[in-house]
Amino acid sequence: MAAFVLTGAALAGFAMCANAEDLTKITFCLDWTPNTNHTGLYAAKALGYYEEAGLDVEFVQPPENGAVLMCAAGQAQFAADAQDTMAAALDQEDPLGITAVAAIVQHNTSGILSRAGDGIDSPKGLEGKVYSTWESPIELAMIEYVMGQDGGDFSTVKLIPNDITDEPAALAANQTDAVWVFYGWSGINAQVEGVDCDYWSFRDISPELDYYTPVILANNDFLMESPDTAKAFLAATKKGYEYAAEHPQEAADMLIEGDSTGSLEGARDLVLASQEWISERYVDDADEWGVFEEDRWNSFYGWLSDNHLTKHDLTGKGFSNDYLP
Protein backbone atom coordinates (compact mmCIF):
# COMPACT_ATOMS: atom_id res chain seq x y z
CA MET A 1 0.00 0.00 0.00
CA ALA A 2 2.78 2.42 0.88
CA ALA A 3 4.45 1.99 -2.51
CA PHE A 4 1.15 2.66 -4.28
CA VAL A 5 0.47 5.79 -2.24
CA LEU A 6 3.90 7.22 -2.78
CA THR A 7 3.72 6.51 -6.48
CA GLY A 8 0.46 8.42 -6.61
CA ALA A 9 2.03 11.30 -4.72
CA ALA A 10 4.99 11.31 -7.10
CA LEU A 11 2.68 11.44 -10.10
CA ALA A 12 0.85 14.32 -8.50
CA GLY A 13 4.17 16.09 -8.11
CA PHE A 14 5.01 15.63 -11.78
CA ALA A 15 1.66 17.07 -12.70
CA MET A 16 2.27 20.38 -10.93
CA CYS A 17 2.33 23.30 -13.31
CA ALA A 18 4.39 25.52 -11.05
CA ASN A 19 8.17 25.30 -11.11
CA ALA A 20 9.98 24.95 -7.79
CA GLU A 21 11.42 28.46 -8.10
CA ASP A 22 7.90 29.88 -8.42
CA LEU A 23 6.73 28.42 -5.12
CA THR A 24 6.47 30.47 -1.93
CA LYS A 25 8.72 29.06 0.77
CA ILE A 26 6.99 28.17 4.06
CA THR A 27 8.77 26.88 7.16
CA PHE A 28 6.71 24.91 9.67
CA CYS A 29 8.30 24.16 13.04
CA LEU A 30 7.03 20.98 14.68
CA ASP A 31 6.56 20.80 18.45
CA TRP A 32 8.24 17.39 18.70
CA THR A 33 9.55 14.67 16.45
CA PRO A 34 7.03 13.67 13.75
CA ASN A 35 4.00 11.80 15.10
CA THR A 36 0.36 11.28 14.24
CA ASN A 37 -0.60 14.76 15.41
CA HIS A 38 1.31 15.89 12.31
CA THR A 39 0.01 13.38 9.77
CA GLY A 40 -2.23 15.81 7.92
CA LEU A 41 0.74 18.08 7.26
CA TYR A 42 2.80 15.24 5.80
CA ALA A 43 -0.18 14.00 3.78
CA ALA A 44 -0.75 17.48 2.34
CA LYS A 45 2.88 17.56 1.21
CA ALA A 46 2.95 13.99 -0.14
CA LEU A 47 -0.29 14.45 -2.08
CA GLY A 48 0.89 17.70 -3.65
CA TYR A 49 -1.68 19.92 -1.97
CA TYR A 50 0.92 22.49 -0.95
CA GLU A 51 2.42 22.65 -4.42
CA GLU A 52 -1.05 23.06 -5.90
CA ALA A 53 -1.41 26.06 -3.58
CA GLY A 54 1.91 27.50 -4.82
CA LEU A 55 3.80 26.62 -1.64
CA ASP A 56 7.08 24.86 -0.88
CA VAL A 57 6.65 23.69 2.73
CA GLU A 58 9.54 22.51 4.88
CA PHE A 59 9.07 20.83 8.27
CA VAL A 60 11.79 21.51 10.84
CA GLN A 61 12.46 20.36 14.38
CA PRO A 62 12.00 22.80 17.27
CA PRO A 63 15.09 24.52 18.70
CA GLU A 64 15.99 24.14 22.36
CA ASN A 65 13.94 27.21 23.31
CA GLY A 66 10.86 25.86 21.54
CA ALA A 67 8.70 26.21 18.47
CA VAL A 68 6.77 29.20 19.84
CA LEU A 69 9.82 31.44 20.05
CA MET A 70 10.99 30.35 16.60
CA CYS A 71 7.60 31.26 15.15
CA ALA A 72 7.37 34.54 17.08
CA ALA A 73 10.82 35.51 15.81
CA GLY A 74 9.75 34.97 12.21
CA GLN A 75 12.13 32.08 11.63
CA ALA A 76 9.07 29.94 10.86
CA GLN A 77 5.77 31.18 9.50
CA PHE A 78 3.89 28.39 11.27
CA ALA A 79 4.49 26.10 14.24
CA ALA A 80 2.75 23.46 16.33
CA ASP A 81 2.09 24.03 20.02
CA ALA A 82 -0.79 23.81 22.52
CA GLN A 83 -3.17 26.25 24.18
CA ASP A 84 -1.79 25.58 27.65
CA THR A 85 1.90 26.06 26.82
CA MET A 86 1.34 29.08 24.57
CA ALA A 87 -0.26 30.93 27.50
CA ALA A 88 3.18 32.01 28.73
CA ALA A 89 3.86 33.68 25.37
CA LEU A 90 0.65 35.69 25.64
CA ASP A 91 0.86 36.48 29.36
CA GLN A 92 3.40 39.28 29.03
CA GLU A 93 3.36 43.07 29.01
CA ASP A 94 4.52 42.75 25.40
CA PRO A 95 2.98 39.45 24.23
CA LEU A 96 4.83 37.41 21.64
CA GLY A 97 3.49 37.86 18.12
CA ILE A 98 1.74 34.54 17.59
CA THR A 99 -1.84 33.46 16.92
CA ALA A 100 -3.37 29.99 16.94
CA VAL A 101 -5.00 29.65 13.52
CA ALA A 102 -6.16 26.02 13.49
CA ALA A 103 -6.95 23.21 15.93
CA ILE A 104 -5.21 20.01 14.87
CA VAL A 105 -7.37 17.88 17.19
CA GLN A 106 -10.73 19.09 18.47
CA HIS A 107 -10.46 17.97 22.09
CA ASN A 108 -7.84 17.52 24.79
CA THR A 109 -6.74 13.90 24.46
CA SER A 110 -4.28 13.99 27.36
CA GLY A 111 -4.54 12.38 30.77
CA ILE A 112 -2.77 10.22 33.33
CA LEU A 113 -1.41 6.77 32.50
CA SER A 114 -0.59 4.29 35.28
CA ARG A 115 -0.09 0.57 35.84
CA ALA A 116 -3.35 -1.34 35.83
CA GLY A 117 -4.45 -2.35 39.31
CA ASP A 118 -2.44 0.30 41.18
CA GLY A 119 -5.62 2.20 42.03
CA ILE A 120 -4.85 5.28 39.91
CA ASP A 121 -7.93 4.88 37.74
CA SER A 122 -9.16 8.25 39.04
CA PRO A 123 -7.37 11.42 40.24
CA LYS A 124 -7.79 10.57 43.93
CA GLY A 125 -5.75 7.43 43.30
CA LEU A 126 -2.61 9.57 42.93
CA GLU A 127 -2.51 10.00 46.71
CA GLY A 128 0.80 8.66 48.02
CA LYS A 129 1.95 7.64 44.52
CA VAL A 130 4.99 8.69 42.47
CA TYR A 131 4.17 11.10 39.62
CA SER A 132 6.71 12.12 36.96
CA THR A 133 6.41 15.88 36.44
CA TRP A 134 7.73 18.47 33.98
CA GLU A 135 7.48 20.91 36.91
CA SER A 136 5.21 23.23 34.96
CA PRO A 137 2.98 25.42 37.16
CA ILE A 138 -0.03 24.83 34.91
CA GLU A 139 0.60 21.07 34.83
CA LEU A 140 0.81 20.78 38.61
CA ALA A 141 -2.16 23.08 39.14
CA MET A 142 -4.25 20.88 36.86
CA ILE A 143 -3.22 17.76 38.79
CA GLU A 144 -4.07 19.43 42.10
CA TYR A 145 -7.39 20.69 40.71
CA VAL A 146 -8.65 17.36 39.40
CA MET A 147 -7.52 15.60 42.58
CA GLY A 148 -9.52 18.11 44.59
CA GLN A 149 -12.53 17.51 42.35
CA ASP A 150 -12.21 13.81 43.18
CA GLY A 151 -11.70 14.32 46.92
CA GLY A 152 -7.94 13.69 46.83
CA ASP A 153 -5.02 15.37 48.61
CA PHE A 154 -2.38 16.61 46.17
CA SER A 155 0.17 17.26 48.95
CA THR A 156 0.66 13.50 49.35
CA VAL A 157 1.84 12.97 45.76
CA LYS A 158 5.55 12.19 45.41
CA LEU A 159 6.94 14.26 42.52
CA ILE A 160 9.98 13.18 40.51
CA PRO A 161 11.44 14.74 37.32
CA ASN A 162 9.96 13.46 34.09
CA ASP A 163 12.78 12.25 31.84
CA ILE A 164 10.75 9.38 30.38
CA THR A 165 10.86 8.62 26.65
CA ASP A 166 8.77 5.42 26.69
CA GLU A 167 5.95 5.74 29.20
CA PRO A 168 4.59 2.17 29.12
CA ALA A 169 8.10 0.73 29.53
CA ALA A 170 8.81 3.09 32.44
CA LEU A 171 5.60 2.04 34.17
CA ALA A 172 6.32 -1.64 33.59
CA ALA A 173 9.79 -1.17 35.10
CA ASN A 174 8.36 0.66 38.16
CA GLN A 175 10.37 3.80 37.37
CA THR A 176 7.25 5.80 38.18
CA ASP A 177 3.61 5.20 39.14
CA ALA A 178 1.93 7.74 36.91
CA VAL A 179 2.76 10.00 33.98
CA TRP A 180 0.90 12.57 31.90
CA VAL A 181 0.48 11.34 28.31
CA PHE A 182 -1.39 12.00 25.10
CA TYR A 183 -3.48 8.88 24.74
CA GLY A 184 -3.30 8.77 20.95
CA TRP A 185 0.42 8.06 21.13
CA SER A 186 1.51 6.79 24.55
CA GLY A 187 -1.81 5.18 25.49
CA ILE A 188 -1.91 3.36 22.17
CA ASN A 189 1.77 2.47 22.63
CA ALA A 190 0.88 0.69 25.89
CA GLN A 191 -1.46 -1.52 23.90
CA VAL A 192 1.16 -2.14 21.20
CA GLU A 193 3.79 -3.01 23.83
CA GLY A 194 1.35 -5.21 25.76
CA VAL A 195 1.57 -3.20 29.00
CA ASP A 196 -1.72 -3.28 30.93
CA CYS A 197 -2.47 0.29 32.01
CA ASP A 198 -5.19 2.41 33.56
CA TYR A 199 -5.96 5.86 32.14
CA TRP A 200 -8.18 8.83 32.83
CA SER A 201 -8.47 12.05 30.84
CA PHE A 202 -8.59 15.63 32.10
CA ARG A 203 -11.56 16.58 29.92
CA ASP A 204 -13.66 13.83 31.51
CA ILE A 205 -12.95 15.17 35.01
CA SER A 206 -13.36 18.91 34.34
CA PRO A 207 -14.87 20.39 31.15
CA GLU A 208 -12.84 23.61 31.54
CA LEU A 209 -9.70 21.51 31.00
CA ASP A 210 -10.89 20.43 27.55
CA TYR A 211 -8.56 22.94 25.90
CA TYR A 212 -7.05 22.82 22.43
CA THR A 213 -3.94 20.72 22.04
CA PRO A 214 -2.20 20.68 19.66
CA VAL A 215 -2.79 23.77 17.56
CA ILE A 216 -1.15 25.41 14.57
CA LEU A 217 0.37 28.80 15.37
CA ALA A 218 1.26 31.53 12.91
CA ASN A 219 3.56 34.54 13.12
CA ASN A 220 1.46 37.69 13.46
CA ASP A 221 3.58 39.80 11.09
CA PHE A 222 3.28 37.08 8.46
CA LEU A 223 -0.50 36.98 8.93
CA MET A 224 -0.73 40.73 8.50
CA GLU A 225 1.61 40.91 5.49
CA SER A 226 0.59 37.69 3.70
CA PRO A 227 -2.98 36.75 4.66
CA ASP A 228 -3.68 35.08 1.33
CA THR A 229 -0.61 32.86 1.66
CA ALA A 230 -1.66 31.92 5.19
CA LYS A 231 -5.13 31.02 3.94
CA ALA A 232 -3.67 28.98 1.09
CA PHE A 233 -1.49 27.06 3.52
CA LEU A 234 -4.38 26.29 5.85
CA ALA A 235 -6.68 25.29 2.99
CA ALA A 236 -4.09 22.76 1.78
CA THR A 237 -3.44 21.59 5.35
CA LYS A 238 -7.15 21.10 5.93
CA LYS A 239 -7.28 18.86 2.84
CA GLY A 240 -4.35 16.88 4.26
CA TYR A 241 -6.11 16.29 7.59
CA GLU A 242 -9.38 15.44 5.88
CA TYR A 243 -7.51 12.88 3.81
CA ALA A 244 -5.87 11.44 6.95
CA ALA A 245 -9.29 11.26 8.64
CA GLU A 246 -10.67 9.20 5.74
CA HIS A 247 -7.54 7.16 4.90
CA PRO A 248 -5.66 6.48 8.15
CA GLN A 249 -3.40 3.68 6.93
CA GLU A 250 -2.36 5.40 3.71
CA ALA A 251 -1.75 8.68 5.57
CA ALA A 252 0.28 6.86 8.25
CA ASP A 253 2.59 5.52 5.54
CA MET A 254 3.02 9.06 4.20
CA LEU A 255 4.02 10.22 7.68
CA ILE A 256 6.59 7.45 8.02
CA GLU A 257 7.99 8.07 4.55
CA GLY A 258 8.14 11.83 5.12
CA ASP A 259 9.91 11.59 8.49
CA SER A 260 13.46 12.81 7.94
CA THR A 261 14.44 12.46 11.62
CA GLY A 262 14.46 8.66 11.69
CA SER A 263 12.41 8.70 14.89
CA LEU A 264 9.65 6.54 13.40
CA GLU A 265 11.99 3.87 12.09
CA GLY A 266 10.77 0.47 13.25
CA ALA A 267 7.60 1.97 14.75
CA ARG A 268 5.11 1.21 11.97
CA ASP A 269 2.82 -0.86 14.22
CA LEU A 270 2.55 2.05 16.65
CA VAL A 271 2.07 4.64 13.91
CA LEU A 272 -0.69 2.62 12.23
CA ALA A 273 -2.52 1.93 15.51
CA SER A 274 -2.17 5.53 16.63
CA GLN A 275 -3.37 6.79 13.26
CA GLU A 276 -6.48 4.61 13.35
CA TRP A 277 -7.34 6.11 16.76
CA ILE A 278 -6.53 9.78 16.13
CA SER A 279 -7.98 10.01 12.62
CA GLU A 280 -11.45 9.96 14.17
CA ARG A 281 -10.52 12.95 16.35
CA TYR A 282 -9.17 15.47 13.85
CA VAL A 283 -12.67 16.74 13.09
CA ASP A 284 -14.66 14.89 15.77
CA ASP A 285 -17.83 16.81 16.66
CA ALA A 286 -16.82 20.09 14.97
CA ASP A 287 -18.46 21.28 11.77
CA GLU A 288 -15.10 21.01 10.00
CA TRP A 289 -11.39 20.58 10.68
CA GLY A 290 -9.45 23.34 12.36
CA VAL A 291 -12.15 25.52 13.89
CA PHE A 292 -11.94 26.89 17.42
CA GLU A 293 -14.99 27.11 19.65
CA GLU A 294 -14.69 30.48 21.38
CA ASP A 295 -16.42 29.49 24.61
CA ARG A 296 -14.20 26.44 25.09
CA TRP A 297 -11.02 28.40 24.37
CA ASN A 298 -12.06 31.07 26.83
CA SER A 299 -13.16 28.56 29.46
CA PHE A 300 -9.62 27.26 29.86
CA TYR A 301 -7.97 30.68 29.85
CA GLY A 302 -10.59 31.86 32.33
CA TRP A 303 -9.65 28.90 34.54
CA LEU A 304 -5.98 29.93 34.36
CA SER A 305 -6.90 33.46 35.44
CA ASP A 306 -9.22 32.30 38.22
CA ASN A 307 -6.43 30.12 39.61
CA HIS A 308 -3.84 32.91 39.40
CA LEU A 309 -1.76 31.03 36.85
CA THR A 310 -1.55 34.07 34.56
CA LYS A 311 -0.97 37.72 35.38
CA HIS A 312 -3.36 38.85 32.66
CA ASP A 313 -6.83 37.76 31.64
CA LEU A 314 -6.20 35.91 28.38
CA THR A 315 -9.82 35.16 27.50
CA GLY A 316 -10.55 36.08 23.90
CA LYS A 317 -6.86 36.26 23.06
CA GLY A 318 -4.44 34.17 21.03
CA PHE A 319 -6.68 32.47 18.47
CA SER A 320 -8.49 33.18 15.21
CA ASN A 321 -10.72 31.28 12.77
CA ASP A 322 -10.29 33.98 10.15
CA TYR A 323 -7.62 32.20 8.10
CA LEU A 324 -9.42 28.88 7.76
CA PRO A 325 -11.14 28.22 4.43
C-alpha positions in Angstrom: 0.0 0.0 0.0 2.8 2.4 0.9 4.4 2.0 -2.5 1.1 2.7 -4.3 0.5 5.8 -2.2 3.9 7.2 -2.8 3.7 6.5 -6.5 0.5 8.4 -6.6 2.0 11.3 -4.7 5.0 11.3 -7.1 2.7 11.4 -10.1 0.8 14.3 -8.5 4.2 16.1 -8.1 5.0 15.6 -11.8 1.7 17.1 -12.7 2.3 20.4 -10.9 2.3 23.3 -13.3 4.4 25.5 -11.0 8.2 25.3 -11.1 10.0 25.0 -7.8 11.4 28.5 -8.1 7.9 29.9 -8.4 6.7 28.4 -5.1 6.5 30.5 -1.9 8.7 29.1 0.8 7.0 28.2 4.1 8.8 26.9 7.2 6.7 24.9 9.7 8.3 24.2 13.0 7.0 21.0 14.7 6.6 20.8 18.4 8.2 17.4 18.7 9.5 14.7 16.4 7.0 13.7 13.8 4.0 11.8 15.1 0.4 11.3 14.2 -0.6 14.8 15.4 1.3 15.9 12.3 0.0 13.4 9.8 -2.2 15.8 7.9 0.7 18.1 7.3 2.8 15.2 5.8 -0.2 14.0 3.8 -0.7 17.5 2.3 2.9 17.6 1.2 2.9 14.0 -0.1 -0.3 14.4 -2.1 0.9 17.7 -3.7 -1.7 19.9 -2.0 0.9 22.5 -1.0 2.4 22.7 -4.4 -1.0 23.1 -5.9 -1.4 26.1 -3.6 1.9 27.5 -4.8 3.8 26.6 -1.6 7.1 24.9 -0.9 6.6 23.7 2.7 9.5 22.5 4.9 9.1 20.8 8.3 11.8 21.5 10.8 12.5 20.4 14.4 12.0 22.8 17.3 15.1 24.5 18.7 16.0 24.1 22.4 13.9 27.2 23.3 10.9 25.9 21.5 8.7 26.2 18.5 6.8 29.2 19.8 9.8 31.4 20.1 11.0 30.3 16.6 7.6 31.3 15.2 7.4 34.5 17.1 10.8 35.5 15.8 9.7 35.0 12.2 12.1 32.1 11.6 9.1 29.9 10.9 5.8 31.2 9.5 3.9 28.4 11.3 4.5 26.1 14.2 2.7 23.5 16.3 2.1 24.0 20.0 -0.8 23.8 22.5 -3.2 26.3 24.2 -1.8 25.6 27.6 1.9 26.1 26.8 1.3 29.1 24.6 -0.3 30.9 27.5 3.2 32.0 28.7 3.9 33.7 25.4 0.6 35.7 25.6 0.9 36.5 29.4 3.4 39.3 29.0 3.4 43.1 29.0 4.5 42.8 25.4 3.0 39.5 24.2 4.8 37.4 21.6 3.5 37.9 18.1 1.7 34.5 17.6 -1.8 33.5 16.9 -3.4 30.0 16.9 -5.0 29.7 13.5 -6.2 26.0 13.5 -6.9 23.2 15.9 -5.2 20.0 14.9 -7.4 17.9 17.2 -10.7 19.1 18.5 -10.5 18.0 22.1 -7.8 17.5 24.8 -6.7 13.9 24.5 -4.3 14.0 27.4 -4.5 12.4 30.8 -2.8 10.2 33.3 -1.4 6.8 32.5 -0.6 4.3 35.3 -0.1 0.6 35.8 -3.3 -1.3 35.8 -4.4 -2.4 39.3 -2.4 0.3 41.2 -5.6 2.2 42.0 -4.9 5.3 39.9 -7.9 4.9 37.7 -9.2 8.3 39.0 -7.4 11.4 40.2 -7.8 10.6 43.9 -5.8 7.4 43.3 -2.6 9.6 42.9 -2.5 10.0 46.7 0.8 8.7 48.0 1.9 7.6 44.5 5.0 8.7 42.5 4.2 11.1 39.6 6.7 12.1 37.0 6.4 15.9 36.4 7.7 18.5 34.0 7.5 20.9 36.9 5.2 23.2 35.0 3.0 25.4 37.2 0.0 24.8 34.9 0.6 21.1 34.8 0.8 20.8 38.6 -2.2 23.1 39.1 -4.2 20.9 36.9 -3.2 17.8 38.8 -4.1 19.4 42.1 -7.4 20.7 40.7 -8.6 17.4 39.4 -7.5 15.6 42.6 -9.5 18.1 44.6 -12.5 17.5 42.4 -12.2 13.8 43.2 -11.7 14.3 46.9 -7.9 13.7 46.8 -5.0 15.4 48.6 -2.4 16.6 46.2 0.2 17.3 49.0 0.7 13.5 49.4 1.8 13.0 45.8 5.5 12.2 45.4 6.9 14.3 42.5 10.0 13.2 40.5 11.4 14.7 37.3 10.0 13.5 34.1 12.8 12.3 31.8 10.8 9.4 30.4 10.9 8.6 26.7 8.8 5.4 26.7 6.0 5.7 29.2 4.6 2.2 29.1 8.1 0.7 29.5 8.8 3.1 32.4 5.6 2.0 34.2 6.3 -1.6 33.6 9.8 -1.2 35.1 8.4 0.7 38.2 10.4 3.8 37.4 7.2 5.8 38.2 3.6 5.2 39.1 1.9 7.7 36.9 2.8 10.0 34.0 0.9 12.6 31.9 0.5 11.3 28.3 -1.4 12.0 25.1 -3.5 8.9 24.7 -3.3 8.8 20.9 0.4 8.1 21.1 1.5 6.8 24.6 -1.8 5.2 25.5 -1.9 3.4 22.2 1.8 2.5 22.6 0.9 0.7 25.9 -1.5 -1.5 23.9 1.2 -2.1 21.2 3.8 -3.0 23.8 1.4 -5.2 25.8 1.6 -3.2 29.0 -1.7 -3.3 30.9 -2.5 0.3 32.0 -5.2 2.4 33.6 -6.0 5.9 32.1 -8.2 8.8 32.8 -8.5 12.1 30.8 -8.6 15.6 32.1 -11.6 16.6 29.9 -13.7 13.8 31.5 -12.9 15.2 35.0 -13.4 18.9 34.3 -14.9 20.4 31.1 -12.8 23.6 31.5 -9.7 21.5 31.0 -10.9 20.4 27.6 -8.6 22.9 25.9 -7.0 22.8 22.4 -3.9 20.7 22.0 -2.2 20.7 19.7 -2.8 23.8 17.6 -1.2 25.4 14.6 0.4 28.8 15.4 1.3 31.5 12.9 3.6 34.5 13.1 1.5 37.7 13.5 3.6 39.8 11.1 3.3 37.1 8.5 -0.5 37.0 8.9 -0.7 40.7 8.5 1.6 40.9 5.5 0.6 37.7 3.7 -3.0 36.8 4.7 -3.7 35.1 1.3 -0.6 32.9 1.7 -1.7 31.9 5.2 -5.1 31.0 3.9 -3.7 29.0 1.1 -1.5 27.1 3.5 -4.4 26.3 5.9 -6.7 25.3 3.0 -4.1 22.8 1.8 -3.4 21.6 5.3 -7.2 21.1 5.9 -7.3 18.9 2.8 -4.3 16.9 4.3 -6.1 16.3 7.6 -9.4 15.4 5.9 -7.5 12.9 3.8 -5.9 11.4 7.0 -9.3 11.3 8.6 -10.7 9.2 5.7 -7.5 7.2 4.9 -5.7 6.5 8.2 -3.4 3.7 6.9 -2.4 5.4 3.7 -1.7 8.7 5.6 0.3 6.9 8.2 2.6 5.5 5.5 3.0 9.1 4.2 4.0 10.2 7.7 6.6 7.4 8.0 8.0 8.1 4.5 8.1 11.8 5.1 9.9 11.6 8.5 13.5 12.8 7.9 14.4 12.5 11.6 14.5 8.7 11.7 12.4 8.7 14.9 9.7 6.5 13.4 12.0 3.9 12.1 10.8 0.5 13.3 7.6 2.0 14.7 5.1 1.2 12.0 2.8 -0.9 14.2 2.6 2.0 16.7 2.1 4.6 13.9 -0.7 2.6 12.2 -2.5 1.9 15.5 -2.2 5.5 16.6 -3.4 6.8 13.3 -6.5 4.6 13.4 -7.3 6.1 16.8 -6.5 9.8 16.1 -8.0 10.0 12.6 -11.5 10.0 14.2 -10.5 12.9 16.3 -9.2 15.5 13.8 -12.7 16.7 13.1 -14.7 14.9 15.8 -17.8 16.8 16.7 -16.8 20.1 15.0 -18.5 21.3 11.8 -15.1 21.0 10.0 -11.4 20.6 10.7 -9.4 23.3 12.4 -12.2 25.5 13.9 -11.9 26.9 17.4 -15.0 27.1 19.7 -14.7 30.5 21.4 -16.4 29.5 24.6 -14.2 26.4 25.1 -11.0 28.4 24.4 -12.1 31.1 26.8 -13.2 28.6 29.5 -9.6 27.3 29.9 -8.0 30.7 29.9 -10.6 31.9 32.3 -9.6 28.9 34.5 -6.0 29.9 34.4 -6.9 33.5 35.4 -9.2 32.3 38.2 -6.4 30.1 39.6 -3.8 32.9 39.4 -1.8 31.0 36.9 -1.6 34.1 34.6 -1.0 37.7 35.4 -3.4 38.9 32.7 -6.8 37.8 31.6 -6.2 35.9 28.4 -9.8 35.2 27.5 -10.5 36.1 23.9 -6.9 36.3 23.1 -4.4 34.2 21.0 -6.7 32.5 18.5 -8.5 33.2 15.2 -10.7 31.3 12.8 -10.3 34.0 10.1 -7.6 32.2 8.1 -9.4 28.9 7.8 -11.1 28.2 4.4 
